[in-house]
């Protein structure tokens, strides 16, 4: 059940991200530009995206892995479909997480250290 919700959320985020520029949300370019900052903030422990980033790296490794060529060689269509699903999930996850990071970064930048509001 949890995996289905994560997939649904990722695919929903992908659809929203592709139309975000027209609705005033972060553009695709802004999201992709935020990706290296998000990775650095996660690695340095300032941002809480460690598990999600690890899942994205694992999905990228799965798709790029030469070991994955075996299912395509024997199962043809099924092997390609699983890659397409992983790629679609990965795209949605990246877009969703970068949107969350952009919001987090904007909120963090609006706080003045040492001042109570």
Residue pairs with C-beta under 8 A, 6 or more apart in sequence:
7 89
9 92
9 96
10 88
10 89
10 92
10 93
10 96
11 88
11 89
11 92
12 92
13 92
13 93
13 95
13 96
13 99
14 88
14 91
14 92
14 95
14 96
16 25
16 95
17 25
17 28
17 31
17 92
17 95
17 96
17 99
18 28
20 26
20 27
20 28
20 99
21 27
21 28
25 99
26 34
26 98
26 99
26 102
28 95
30 102
31 94
31 95
31 98
31 99
31 102
32 98
34 98
34 101
34 102
34 105
35 94
35 98
37 101
37 105
38 47
38 49
38 53
38 97
38 98
38 101
39 53
41 47
41 49
41 101
41 105
42 48
42 49
42 50
42 53
47 101
47 104
49 97
49 100
49 101
52 93
52 97
53 97
55 93
56 90
56 93
56 94
56 97
59 86
59 89
59 90
59 93
60 90
62 68
62 86
63 83
63 86
63 87
63 90
68 79
68 83
71 78
71 79
71 82
72 79
72 80
72 83
73 79
